[in-house]
Amino acid sequence: MTAFPALTCLAATFNPNLSLRYGTCLGEEARYRKKDILLGPGINIYRTPLNGRNFEYMGEDPFLAAEMVVPYIKGVQENGVAACVKHFALNNQEQWRGSINVEVSDRALNEIYLPAFKSAVLKGNSWAIMGAYNKFRGQHCCHNHILLNRILKESWGFEGVVMSDWYGGQSATAIINAGNDLIEPGTKNDWNELKESAANGSLPISNIEASVKRI
């Protein structure tokens, strides 16, 4: 397995052509290893040097990240491997990342934190998106109706797969009902909860079918 440079190094080149080559090589290797999806790229914005995921993000400038992420995605996906852009959204610190509630103005949200994700969807045509651990305006990102439905699906028209991060959701039912299609490990009692919710009607079968169809 090739050890590629971290994305912070790629972003520092300011070279979209190199980003395309980087993505293409990643996609080729993933296809060779019979992988269907690549859990990247990460494009959250640097806000503190203590964020443990900074190395795998594309820097602190929204424009730079928005420009560099598109060729990366196209390079990966031209090999038939889905790029899963992460972590949507506002995953910008390490401490309390699973519980912190991020409050940010609409202007800051749209001018700083979302441009790279928007570019990944509208220009890169990313096939998958991964939710973040943190909360946004009181609701966990992996089942956040503002992020997943109002912005991602209604405003940007995203039709691909949305997945939770490991331990990224507090309720399997809430995750699926919010339009998140795939639950990664770590959500407590997820399978039993889904069966019970489907049986009692709190999880409509139509929502399950919609998720399955997108996957």
N, C-alpha and C positions, 0 to 999 in steps of 0.2 A: 504494500500500500504506500503510495506516494505521500510524503509529508509536505503539503503545500504551505506557503507563507500565510500567516494570519491575515484576515481581511483588513485589519488596520494598516498593514504594510501595502496591500493592494491599493487601498484608497489613497495612500500617500504618494502613489505614482502619478495621480491625476491623469491616467491613461485609459480611456474607455476601450481602446483596441486590445490592450493587455488584459483588461477585465473580461473581454470576450474570449480570448485565448485561455484564460484561467478557468472560466466556466465550461468551456468546451472540453478541456482536459479532465476536469472534475466529472463531467457527464460521461465521458468515455470510460473513465475508470469505474464509475458507479454501474454503468451498463455491463462492463466486463465482469463485475462482481455480482451481477444479476439483482441489482437494487432498482426498485421502482420509484423511490422518492429520496431526495436529499434534504436533510433538515437544515437548510440554510438557503440564502444568506441571511445573516443577522444585520439589521440596519437601524437599530435604536441609536439615539443621539447621545454622545458623551455629555454627561452633566456633572459627573464627579469622578476623579481618578480612582476612587475606591470601588467602582462598579466592577465586579469580578468578570463580567462578560465583555468589557471594552475591547479586548483583543480580537474578538470575533465580529465586531461592528465596523462600520465604515466612517468613523470619525465624528466630529462635532458640527459639521456644516451640512445643513439640510440639502442644499443644492448639489454639493459634491456627492453625497450619498445617493440622491435621486438620479444623478447622471451615471454613476458607476454601477448601480445595481441592475440597470436594464440589460446591458450586454452580458453581464454575468448570468442572468436568468436565461437569456436566449441561448447562450452557449451550452448551458446545462441541458435545457429542454430540447435542443435540436437532436439530442441523443435518445429521446424518448423517456427521459428521466424527469420527474416532476421536481421543480424547485419549491421548497416550502419556506416562504419568507417569514421571518420572526424578529422580535416577539411583539405582537400586535396588542397593545401599544403601550408606550410610556414606561417601559421596563428599563429604568435608567439608574438604579442603585441596587447594591447587593444586600445591605442590611434591611431586614424586615420586608424583603421583596415579595414574600408570599402573603403579606397582610397589609402593607401600607396602602392607604387610600390617597390616590393622586388627584389633586384638584388643580385644574389649569384652565385658563380662559380659552374661549373658542378661537381667539386670534392666535395665541401661542400654540394651541393644538394644531391649527391649520398652517401656520407659517414655519413652525420648528419641528414638531414631532410627527406629522403625517406626510409631508411631501415625498419622502423616499418610499413609503408604503403605497401612496397613490400612484407614483411613477411605476412601481413594480407591478401594479395591477393593470393600469391603463396603457402603459407603454411596453412593459415587459411581458404582459400576459401570463403572470405566474399562475401555475396550476393549483397551488396550495398556500395556505396562510396558517401560521401557528399563533395561538393566543398567548398572552403574557400571564405571569403569576399574580401581579399586583391588582389592586382595585382601581377603577376609574369612576369617580363621582359616586362612590359607595357600592359599586357592583364589580365583582371580579371580572377581569377582562375576558376570560374564557366563556363566560355566559353574560356578556355585557351587550344589552340590546342597542345602545347608542353606537358602539363600535362595530358590532357584527351585522346588525340589520340596517340601521339608519345610514351609517357611513359606508361600510364595506359593500353591502349588497344593494341597497336602494340608490345611494348616491353614485357609487363607482361601478355598479353593475357586475360585481364579482360573481361568477358562476362556478368557481372551483370548490375545492375541499377546504374546510376549516377544521383544524384539530386543536385540542388542548395540549398544553405542555405537561410533562410528568408532574403529578401532584398539583396541576394548575387549576383545578376546579373544586368547588366545595359541594357540588351536587350534580350527579350524573343526569338527573332529570332536567335540571336547570340548563345544563350544558347543551343537551339535545334540543330542548325547547327554544333555546336562543339561536338556533341555526348553526351550532357547532357540530360537525358531522362525525368526528372520530375522537374517542376518549383514550388518551394514553394512560399508562398505568399510574396508580397513586390515588385516584379518587376513591374514597372509602365505599365499600359495598356497592360498587357501581353496577355490577351485573344483577344482583338481587334487587337493588333499588329500581333499575330499569324495568324488570319484570313486574314488580309490584305497581309501579306507576302506570305501566301500559294496561295492567289489569283493572286498576281503579279509575282510569280515564284521565289522570293528571298529566300523562304523556300521550298525546294523540298518536294513533298509529300512522296518520298522515305525515307527522313530523319525522318518525322513524323511516318511513318510506322515502321521504325527500332526501334525508341524509344518505341512505343507501344508494339512491339514484345518483347523487353527486359523486360519491366515491367510485 
